[in-house]
Amino acid sequence: MAFGEIFFAALEVAGTISFAISGAMAALEKRVDLFGVIFLGATTALAGGIIRDVLVGKTPPAAFSNYRYMAIAAITAVVVFFIAWLSKEHYEHNVAVVNAVNNVFDAAGLGAFTITGAKVAMSMGYMDNGFFVVFLAMVTGIGGGVLRDLMIGEIPFVLRKRIYAVASILGGIVYYQLVNHQMEDMAAAFIGIGIVFGLRILATIFKWNLPKAYE
């Protein structure tokens, strides 16, 4: 396996772990049981990639043809559950810290999956279709979080707060343009991830939101 392939495989794993942590922590806030934590952690980690693969005609999706990703997501969610269970009082009395940690992992997962989504689109022969590349990058990045929020009975985060999908779109555009202008793939990936992650964290710190008709 070439180094570039190893890098993007590692990026998928990093995104899977980050989103599994984010999904599991969101599940814990809703007081669901162990299965619920695993299910929501895995959904957050894998759903975006499943949607991506279906859209490019890659069946079965990687989540079902390579059980590594499912196993990584499930194990990560179990670890989060038992950490919370073993330190229950500390966990419950530090909600602000928990939310901050959750936000960091969510931002990291969004960045990683945005870039892998764009990479898959380009590797499947859609290099000349920039709109589809960026759309697939966004869907891969936000798909799992949207399903997670719907399952726990909330309006999806992406529709209401903190420059979420916009960060993914901008990161996807920058990555696509850099690769299209012959920048080395991994360097472009780091820049794209940095833009997504940086925007998400800055939006959280400075409370940036898109305009709303009603507050």
Contacts in CASP RR format, 6 or more apart in sequence:
PFRMAT RR
TARGET T0000
AUTHOR 0000-0000-0000
METHOD contacts of the structure
MODEL  1
MAFGEIFFAALEVAGTISFAISGAMAALEKRVDLFGVIFLGATTALAGGI
IRDVLVGKTPPAAFSNYRYMAIAAITAVVVFFIAWLSKEHYEHNVAVVNA
VNNVFDAAGLGAFTITGAKVAMSMGYMDNGFFVVFLAMVTGIGGGVLRDL
MIGEIPFVLRKRIYAVASILGGIVYYQLVNHQMEDMAAAFIGIGIVFGLR
ILATIFKWNLPKAYE
1 9 0 8 1.000
4 185 0 8 1.000
4 186 0 8 1.000
7 186 0 8 1.000
7 189 0 8 1.000
8 116 0 8 1.000
8 119 0 8 1.000
8 189 0 8 1.000
11 112 0 8 1.000
11 115 0 8 1.000
11 116 0 8 1.000
11 189 0 8 1.000
12 69 0 8 1.000
12 112 0 8 1.000
12 116 0 8 1.000
13 68 0 8 1.000
13 69 0 8 1.000
13 72 0 8 1.000
14 108 0 8 1.000
14 109 0 8 1.000
14 112 0 8 1.000
15 45 0 8 1.000
15 108 0 8 1.000
15 109 0 8 1.000
15 111 0 8 1.000
15 112 0 8 1.000
15 113 0 8 1.000
15 116 0 8 1.000
16 45 0 8 1.000
16 46 0 8 1.000
16 69 0 8 1.000
16 72 0 8 1.000
16 73 0 8 1.000
16 76 0 8 1.000
17 45 0 8 1.000
17 72 0 8 1.000
17 73 0 8 1.000
17 76 0 8 1.000
18 105 0 8 1.000
18 106 0 8 1.000
18 108 0 8 1.000
18 109 0 8 1.000
18 112 0 8 1.000
19 41 0 8 1.000
19 44 0 8 1.000
19 45 0 8 1.000
19 73 0 8 1.000
19 105 0 8 1.000
19 106 0 8 1.000
19 109 0 8 1.000
19 113 0 8 1.000
19 144 0 8 1.000
19 145 0 8 1.000
20 41 0 8 1.000
20 42 0 8 1.000
20 44 0 8 1.000
20 45 0 8 1.000
20 72 0 8 1.000
20 73 0 8 1.000
20 74 0 8 1.000
20 76 0 8 1.000
20 77 0 8 1.000
20 80 0 8 1.000
21 41 0 8 1.000
21 76 0 8 1.000
21 77 0 8 1.000
21 80 0 8 1.000
21 102 0 8 1.000
21 105 0 8 1.000
22 41 0 8 1.000
22 44 0 8 1.000
22 102 0 8 1.000
22 105 0 8 1.000
22 106 0 8 1.000
22 109 0 8 1.000
22 145 0 8 1.000
22 148 0 8 1.000
23 40 0 8 1.000
23 41 0 8 1.000
23 43 0 8 1.000
23 44 0 8 1.000
23 45 0 8 1.000
23 77 0 8 1.000
23 145 0 8 1.000
23 148 0 8 1.000
24 37 0 8 1.000
24 38 0 8 1.000
24 40 0 8 1.000
24 41 0 8 1.000
24 44 0 8 1.000
24 76 0 8 1.000
24 77 0 8 1.000
24 80 0 8 1.000
24 81 0 8 1.000
25 80 0 8 1.000
25 98 0 8 1.000
25 101 0 8 1.000
25 102 0 8 1.000
25 105 0 8 1.000
26 40 0 8 1.000
26 44 0 8 1.000
26 102 0 8 1.000
26 148 0 8 1.000
26 149 0 8 1.000
26 152 0 8 1.000
27 36 0 8 1.000
27 37 0 8 1.000
27 39 0 8 1.000
27 40 0 8 1.000
27 41 0 8 1.000
27 77 0 8 1.000
27 152 0 8 1.000
28 37 0 8 1.000
28 80 0 8 1.000
28 81 0 8 1.000
28 84 0 8 1.000
28 91 0 8 1.000
30 152 0 8 1.000
32 40 0 8 1.000
34 78 0 8 1.000
34 81 0 8 1.000
37 77 0 8 1.000
37 78 0 8 1.000
37 80 0 8 1.000
37 81 0 8 1.000
38 74 0 8 1.000
38 77 0 8 1.000
38 78 0 8 1.000
38 81 0 8 1.000
40 77 0 8 1.000
40 148 0 8 1.000
40 151 0 8 1.000
40 152 0 8 1.000
41 73 0 8 1.000
41 76 0 8 1.000
41 77 0 8 1.000
41 148 0 8 1.000
42 70 0 8 1.000
42 73 0 8 1.000
42 74 0 8 1.000
42 77 0 8 1.000
43 144 0 8 1.000
43 147 0 8 1.000
43 148 0 8 1.000
43 151 0 8 1.000
44 144 0 8 1.000
44 145 0 8 1.000
44 147 0 8 1.000
44 148 0 8 1.000
45 69 0 8 1.000
45 72 0 8 1.000
45 73 0 8 1.000
45 76 0 8 1.000
45 144 0 8 1.000
46 63 0 8 1.000
46 69 0 8 1.000
46 70 0 8 1.000
46 73 0 8 1.000
46 144 0 8 1.000
47 143 0 8 1.000
47 144 0 8 1.000
47 145 0 8 1.000
47 146 0 8 1.000
47 147 0 8 1.000
47 148 0 8 1.000
48 113 0 8 1.000
48 139 0 8 1.000
48 140 0 8 1.000
48 141 0 8 1.000
48 142 0 8 1.000
48 143 0 8 1.000
48 144 0 8 1.000
49 61 0 8 1.000
49 62 0 8 1.000
49 63 0 8 1.000
49 113 0 8 1.000
49 117 0 8 1.000
49 140 0 8 1.000
49 143 0 8 1.000
50 61 0 8 1.000
50 63 0 8 1.000
50 64 0 8 1.000
51 139 0 8 1.000
51 140 0 8 1.000
51 143 0 8 1.000
52 61 0 8 1.000
52 117 0 8 1.000
52 120 0 8 1.000
52 121 0 8 1.000
52 136 0 8 1.000
52 139 0 8 1.000
52 140 0 8 1.000
53 59 0 8 1.000
53 60 0 8 1.000
53 61 0 8 1.000
53 62 0 8 1.000
53 63 0 8 1.000
53 120 0 8 1.000
54 61 0 8 1.000
55 136 0 8 1.000
55 139 0 8 1.000
56 120 0 8 1.000
56 121 0 8 1.000
56 124 0 8 1.000
56 126 0 8 1.000
56 136 0 8 1.000
58 120 0 8 1.000
58 124 0 8 1.000
62 69 0 8 1.000
63 69 0 8 1.000
63 70 0 8 1.000
64 70 0 8 1.000
83 91 0 8 1.000
84 91 0 8 1.000
91 98 0 8 1.000
103 200 0 8 1.000
103 201 0 8 1.000
103 204 0 8 1.000
104 201 0 8 1.000
106 200 0 8 1.000
107 196 0 8 1.000
107 197 0 8 1.000
107 198 0 8 1.000
107 200 0 8 1.000
107 201 0 8 1.000
107 204 0 8 1.000
108 197 0 8 1.000
109 141 0 8 1.000
110 141 0 8 1.000
110 142 0 8 1.000
110 164 0 8 1.000
110 167 0 8 1.000
110 168 0 8 1.000
110 196 0 8 1.000
110 197 0 8 1.000
110 200 0 8 1.000
111 141 0 8 1.000
111 167 0 8 1.000
111 168 0 8 1.000
111 171 0 8 1.000
111 192 0 8 1.000
111 193 0 8 1.000
111 194 0 8 1.000
111 196 0 8 1.000
111 197 0 8 1.000
112 193 0 8 1.000
113 140 0 8 1.000
113 141 0 8 1.000
114 137 0 8 1.000
114 138 0 8 1.000
114 140 0 8 1.000
114 141 0 8 1.000
114 168 0 8 1.000
114 171 0 8 1.000
114 172 0 8 1.000
114 175 0 8 1.000
114 192 0 8 1.000
114 193 0 8 1.000
114 196 0 8 1.000
115 137 0 8 1.000
115 171 0 8 1.000
115 172 0 8 1.000
115 175 0 8 1.000
115 189 0 8 1.000
115 192 0 8 1.000
115 193 0 8 1.000
115 196 0 8 1.000
116 140 0 8 1.000
117 136 0 8 1.000
117 137 0 8 1.000
117 139 0 8 1.000
117 140 0 8 1.000
117 141 0 8 1.000
118 133 0 8 1.000
118 134 0 8 1.000
118 136 0 8 1.000
118 137 0 8 1.000
118 140 0 8 1.000
118 172 0 8 1.000
118 175 0 8 1.000
118 176 0 8 1.000
119 185 0 8 1.000
119 189 0 8 1.000
120 136 0 8 1.000
120 140 0 8 1.000
121 129 0 8 1.000
121 132 0 8 1.000
121 133 0 8 1.000
121 136 0 8 1.000
121 137 0 8 1.000
122 133 0 8 1.000
122 176 0 8 1.000
122 179 0 8 1.000
126 132 0 8 1.000
126 133 0 8 1.000
126 136 0 8 1.000
127 133 0 8 1.000
127 180 0 8 1.000
130 176 0 8 1.000
133 172 0 8 1.000
133 176 0 8 1.000
134 169 0 8 1.000
134 172 0 8 1.000
134 173 0 8 1.000
134 176 0 8 1.000
137 168 0 8 1.000
137 169 0 8 1.000
137 171 0 8 1.000
137 172 0 8 1.000
137 175 0 8 1.000
137 176 0 8 1.000
138 165 0 8 1.000
138 168 0 8 1.000
138 169 0 8 1.000
138 172 0 8 1.000
141 168 0 8 1.000
142 158 0 8 1.000
142 164 0 8 1.000
142 165 0 8 1.000
142 168 0 8 1.000
145 156 0 8 1.000
145 157 0 8 1.000
145 158 0 8 1.000
146 156 0 8 1.000
146 158 0 8 1.000
149 155 0 8 1.000
149 156 0 8 1.000
149 157 0 8 1.000
149 158 0 8 1.000
150 156 0 8 1.000
157 164 0 8 1.000
158 164 0 8 1.000
158 165 0 8 1.000
161 209 0 8 1.000
162 200 0 8 1.000
162 203 0 8 1.000
162 204 0 8 1.000
162 207 0 8 1.000
162 208 0 8 1.000
162 209 0 8 1.000
163 199 0 8 1.000
163 200 0 8 1.000
163 203 0 8 1.000
163 208 0 8 1.000
163 209 0 8 1.000
163 210 0 8 1.000
164 200 0 8 1.000
164 203 0 8 1.000
166 199 0 8 1.000
166 210 0 8 1.000
167 195 0 8 1.000
167 196 0 8 1.000
167 198 0 8 1.000
167 199 0 8 1.000
167 200 0 8 1.000
167 203 0 8 1.000
168 196 0 8 1.000
170 195 0 8 1.000
170 196 0 8 1.000
170 199 0 8 1.000
171 192 0 8 1.000
171 193 0 8 1.000
171 194 0 8 1.000
171 195 0 8 1.000
171 196 0 8 1.000
172 192 0 8 1.000
172 196 0 8 1.000
174 188 0 8 1.000
174 191 0 8 1.000
174 192 0 8 1.000
174 195 0 8 1.000
175 188 0 8 1.000
175 189 0 8 1.000
175 191 0 8 1.000
175 192 0 8 1.000
178 187 0 8 1.000
178 188 0 8 1.000
178 191 0 8 1.000
178 192 0 8 1.000
179 185 0 8 1.000
179 188 0 8 1.000
202 208 0 8 1.000
203 209 0 8 1.000
END
